[in-house]
Amino acid sequence: MFGRRKARQEQKTYDAEHYRPVLRCSICNGEQVAGFKNLETGKFEEAALIRNERELADFMAQYGLDHIDKEY
């Protein structure tokens, strides 16, 4: 219950041929949203709200990413 380790997160995947991982950052309030941008249409699909570096590291580990581009 309390104080126990979290269950191991399963590895998630995305279509690397059609999507690119992006960290969308707001200039006004500093909000960051991690997600994937469709390379054909340019549409952004949200996957997670990022509030700190730990959440960004968790997101990158979930999808097996070593680099993510920022978009303003």
MARBA-3410 file (N, C-alpha, C, O; in Angstrom, 1 decimal):
72
0.8,-1.2,0.0,0.0,0.0,0.0,0.9,1.2,0.0,1.4,1.6,-1.0 ~ 1.1,1.9,1.1,1.9,3.1,1.2,3.3,2.7,1.4,3.7,1.8,2.1 ~ 4.2,3.4,0.7,5.6,3.2,0.8,6.2,2.1,0.0,7.4,1.8,0.1 ~ 5.4,1.4,-0.7,5.9,0.3,-1.5,6.3,0.8,-2.9,5.9,1.9,-3.3 ~ 7.2,0.1,-3.5,7.6,0.5,-4.8,6.5,0.4,-5.9,5.6,-0.4,-5.7
6.6,1.2,-6.9,5.7,1.2,-7.9,5.8,0.0,-8.8,6.9,-0.6,-8.9 ~ 4.7,-0.4,-9.4,4.8,-1.6,-10.3,5.6,-1.2,-11.5,5.6,0.0,-11.9 ~ 6.4,-2.1,-12.1,7.2,-1.8,-13.2,6.3,-1.3,-14.4,5.4,-2.0,-14.7 ~ 6.7,-0.2,-15.0,6.0,0.3,-16.1,6.3,-0.5,-17.4,7.5,-0.8,-17.6 ~ 5.3,-0.8,-18.1,5.6,-1.5,-19.4,6.0,-0.5,-20.4,5.7,0.6,-20.4
6.8,-1.1,-21.3,7.4,-0.3,-22.4,6.3,0.0,-23.4,5.7,-0.9,-24.0 ~ 6.1,1.3,-23.7,5.1,1.7,-24.7,5.8,2.0,-26.1,7.0,2.2,-26.1 ~ 5.0,1.9,-27.1,5.6,2.1,-28.4,4.8,3.2,-29.2,3.7,3.5,-28.8 ~ 5.4,3.7,-30.2,4.8,4.7,-31.1,5.3,4.4,-32.6,6.3,3.7,-32.7 ~ 4.6,4.8,-33.5,4.9,4.6,-34.9,6.0,5.6,-35.4,5.6,6.8,-35.7
7.2,5.2,-35.4,8.3,6.1,-35.6,8.4,6.5,-37.1,9.0,7.6,-37.4 ~ 7.7,5.8,-38.0,7.7,6.2,-39.4,6.8,7.4,-39.6,7.1,8.2,-40.5 ~ 5.7,7.5,-38.8,4.8,8.6,-39.0,4.7,9.6,-37.9,4.1,10.7,-38.1 ~ 5.4,9.4,-36.8,5.3,10.3,-35.7,6.7,10.6,-35.2,7.6,9.8,-35.3 ~ 6.9,11.8,-34.6,8.1,12.3,-34.0,7.8,12.7,-32.6,6.9,13.5,-32.4
8.6,12.3,-31.6,8.4,12.7,-30.2,8.8,14.2,-30.1,9.8,14.6,-30.5 ~ 7.9,14.9,-29.4,8.1,16.4,-29.3,7.7,16.8,-27.9,6.7,16.3,-27.3 ~ 8.4,17.8,-27.3,8.0,18.4,-26.0,7.5,19.8,-26.4,8.3,20.7,-26.7 ~ 6.2,20.0,-26.3,5.7,21.3,-26.6,5.7,22.2,-25.4,5.1,21.8,-24.3 ~ 6.4,23.3,-25.5,6.6,24.2,-24.4,5.9,25.6,-24.6,5.9,26.1,-25.7
5.2,26.1,-23.6,4.5,27.4,-23.7,5.5,28.5,-23.2,6.1,28.3,-22.2 ~ 5.6,29.5,-24.0,6.4,30.6,-23.7,5.8,31.4,-22.5,6.5,32.0,-21.7 ~ 4.5,31.5,-22.5,3.8,32.4,-21.5,3.9,31.9,-20.1,4.3,32.6,-19.2 ~ 3.5,30.6,-19.9,3.4,30.1,-18.5,4.3,28.9,-18.2,4.3,28.5,-17.1 ~ 5.1,28.5,-19.2,6.1,27.5,-18.9,5.5,26.1,-18.9,6.3,25.1,-18.6
4.3,25.9,-19.3,3.7,24.6,-19.3,4.3,23.7,-20.4,4.6,24.2,-21.5 ~ 4.6,22.4,-20.1,5.2,21.5,-21.0,4.3,20.3,-21.2,3.8,19.7,-20.2 ~ 4.1,19.9,-22.4,3.3,18.7,-22.8,4.2,17.8,-23.7,4.6,18.3,-24.7 ~ 4.3,16.6,-23.3,5.0,15.6,-24.2,4.0,14.9,-25.0,2.9,14.6,-24.6 ~ 4.4,14.6,-26.3,3.5,13.9,-27.2,4.2,13.6,-28.5,5.4,13.6,-28.5
3.4,13.4,-29.5,3.9,13.0,-30.8,3.3,13.8,-31.9,2.1,14.1,-31.9 ~ 4.2,14.2,-32.8,3.7,15.1,-33.9,3.7,14.2,-35.2,4.6,13.5,-35.5 ~ 2.5,14.3,-35.9,2.4,13.5,-37.1,3.2,14.2,-38.2,3.1,15.4,-38.4 ~ 4.1,13.5,-38.8,5.0,14.0,-39.8,4.3,14.5,-41.1,4.8,15.4,-41.8 ~ 3.2,13.8,-41.4,2.4,14.2,-42.6,1.5,15.4,-42.5,1.5,16.3,-43.3
0.8,15.4,-41.4,-0.2,16.4,-41.2,0.2,17.6,-40.2,-0.3,18.7,-40.3 ~ 1.2,17.3,-39.4,1.7,18.3,-38.4,0.9,18.3,-37.2,1.1,19.2,-36.3 ~ -0.1,17.5,-37.1,-1.0,17.4,-35.9,-0.3,16.9,-34.7,0.5,15.9,-34.8 ~ -0.4,17.5,-33.5,0.2,17.1,-32.3,-0.8,16.3,-31.4,-1.9,16.7,-31.2 ~ -0.3,15.2,-31.0,-1.1,14.3,-30.1,-0.5,14.3,-28.7,0.6,13.8,-28.5
-1.2,14.8,-27.7,-0.7,14.8,-26.3,-0.6,13.5,-25.7,-1.5,12.6,-25.9 ~ 0.5,13.2,-25.0,0.6,12.0,-24.3,0.8,12.1,-22.8,0.3,11.3,-22.0 ~ 1.4,13.2,-22.3,1.6,13.4,-20.9,1.9,14.9,-20.6,2.6,15.6,-21.4 ~ 1.4,15.4,-19.5,1.8,16.7,-18.9,3.1,16.6,-18.2,3.2,15.7,-17.3 ~ 4.0,17.4,-18.5,5.3,17.4,-17.8,5.5,18.5,-16.9,5.4,19.7,-17.3
5.6,18.2,-15.5,5.7,19.3,-14.5,7.1,19.5,-14.0,7.4,20.5,-13.4 ~ 7.9,18.4,-14.2,9.3,18.5,-13.7,10.2,17.6,-14.5,9.7,16.8,-15.3 ~ 11.5,17.6,-14.2,12.5,16.8,-14.9,12.2,15.3,-14.7,12.5,14.5,-15.6 ~ 11.7,14.9,-13.5,11.5,13.5,-13.2,10.4,12.9,-14.1,10.5,11.8,-14.7 ~ 9.3,13.7,-14.3,8.2,13.3,-15.2,8.7,13.2,-16.6,8.3,12.3,-17.4
9.6,14.1,-17.1,10.2,14.0,-18.4,11.0,12.7,-18.6,10.9,12.0,-19.6 ~ 11.8,12.4,-17.6,12.6,11.2,-17.6,11.8,10.0,-17.6,12.1,9.0,-18.3 ~ 10.7,10.0,-16.9,9.8,8.8,-16.9,9.1,8.6,-18.2,9.0,7.5,-18.7 ~ 8.7,9.7,-18.8,8.1,9.7,-20.2,9.1,9.1,-21.2,8.7,8.2,-22.0 ~ 10.3,9.6,-21.2,11.3,9.1,-22.1,11.7,7.7,-21.9,11.9,6.9,-22.8
11.7,7.2,-20.6,11.9,5.8,-20.3,10.8,4.9,-20.8,11.0,3.8,-21.3 ~ 9.6,5.4,-20.6,8.4,4.6,-21.1,8.5,4.3,-22.6,8.1,3.2,-23.0 ~ 8.9,5.3,-23.4,8.9,5.1,-24.8,10.3,4.8,-25.3,10.5,4.6,-26.6 ~ 11.3,4.6,-24.5,12.6,4.2,-24.9,13.3,5.3,-25.7,14.0,5.0,-26.6 ~ 13.1,6.6,-25.3,13.7,7.7,-26.0,15.0,8.2,-25.4,15.1,8.1,-24.1
15.9,8.6,-26.2,17.1,9.2,-25.6,17.3,10.7,-25.9,18.1,11.3,-25.3 ~ 16.4,11.2,-26.8,16.4,12.6,-27.1,14.9,13.0,-27.5,14.2,12.2,-28.1 ~ 14.6,14.2,-27.1,13.2,14.7,-27.5,13.4,16.2,-27.9,14.1,17.0,-27.2 ~ 12.8,16.6,-29.0,12.9,18.0,-29.5,11.9,18.8,-28.8,10.8,18.4,-28.5 ~ 12.3,20.1,-28.5,11.3,21.1,-27.9,10.8,21.9,-29.0,11.4,22.3,-30.0
9.5,22.2,-28.9,8.8,23.1,-29.8,8.1,24.2,-29.0,7.4,23.9,-28.0 ~ 8.2,25.4,-29.5,7.6,26.5,-28.8,6.4,27.1,-29.5,5.8,28.0,-29.1
END
